[in-house]
Amino acid sequence: MLISSNVDVLTGLLEEFRPCFSKPQFRNFTTYMLGLIACEGKKNIDAINRCFMNAKDQSALNRFLTTSLWNLQRLEEKRLSLARTRLPASEGSTGFFIIDDTINRKTGKHMEEAGYHYDSAEGKAVWGHDIVTTHYVNGETEYPLRLALYIKKETCFKEQRAFKTKIQLAIEQLNAFMPPAGTKTVVTYDSWFFCRQIVEAAAAKGYDWVTQAESNRIIYCKGKKLKVTELAKSLSGECFKKVKVKGEAYTLCGFQVWMQKVGDVKLVISKEECDFHFYVSNRLGWSEKQVLEAYKVRQSIDVFYRDVKQNLGLEE
């Protein structure tokens, strides 16, 4: 698709970022942003540049992205400021800070910072980039927060740089988060990120949290030590009640239990035929339905990953 270099689409929004760049840099910035949206097929620099009528050589756009001296942090802070201003959340409302990671598959074995990462969807390690990201959802308000590339320990050792785990990258983003004024925050994440460090980081910020637990998680219930799966299998059908969450039917049972390194938590067991799923929150007073509703907000980030990979070339 060829588009005019003076296209009006998004012009007003992109103008907000002009103070972050010099005049030539801003021209390349707008070219890149509009090209990401308009470019069909493979989204490399040459293809994005060729989207524009009277396009110049792609080398200027390439230099803008690789060597030009503009400040990424300043750009990100401007973006997040605009998001908070233009997508306001009502005072007293609850927003959800979502943590997750996604793998961008790659093919080139010499791709910078790429490595083998386990992909749960594939059930095996795949070659690519593993990106830790955070996302904010409050009612109809939704926007991506930050991202960080996870670099494997052996690569950091070879390049003599500090190694950071995915947990550390997530906590850095949590600590940098500024919620809209007057709102409450619930941190939600899947079982892979369920650890003492993230629980403590959320508590330090005064945030609640909800997550999913693995089936081998150890709990203490009524003074008895057992796995969550053992507790679930010991329950009779009368212990469960049926509820609807976002139009879907679930069979749930809830307990207040104690987990090592986490403390007292609300445990919700979801029964699906002969299978069980386990959800955990620090909100002891929440009903089983409230816990599951809060966790289901996490699906928003999966939809975001799909959209930006299919439409904005994140994986490319």
PyMOL commands that set and color helices and strands:
alter all, ss='L'
color gray80, all
select helices_A, chain A and resi 11-15+18-20+23-38+45-49+59-66+72-86+153-159+166-176+191-193+196-204+228-233+237-239+288-296+299-311
alter helices_A, ss='H'
color red, helices_A
select strands_A, chain A and resi 94-105+115-119+124-138+141-150+184-189+208-213+218-221+224-227+241-245+248-259+263-272+275-281
alter strands_A, ss='S'
color yellow, strands_A
deselect
rebuild
show_as cartoon
